[in-house]
Amino acid sequence: MTASALVGWVHSAQNLRHALGTREMIGQAVGVLMQRHGLSSDAAFNVLRRHSQNANIKLREVAQTFLETGELPQPPRPGTGRT
């Protein structure tokens, strides 16, 4: 195996590990929403997705914030300058 192929393989493995961690975090947030609000898994995921879209924040960041604070991020208020 050449050095460049090895570097590519390591990079791919790191990306996969990151993706799996992100998926697990989103799954945990979905589970908490399901338990707290009696939602189906699809409905709980849609809550996260809606907050992600409305606040213009990546889904993984919405899930992380929710797991850390128990609160879902809200969209920025007009005139706050947040994009």
Buried (B, 14 or more C-beta within 10 A) or exposed (E): EEEEEEEEEEEEEEEEEEEEEBEEBBBBBBEBBBEEEEBEEEEBBBBBEEBBEBBEBEBBBBBBBBEEEEEBBEEBEEEEEEE
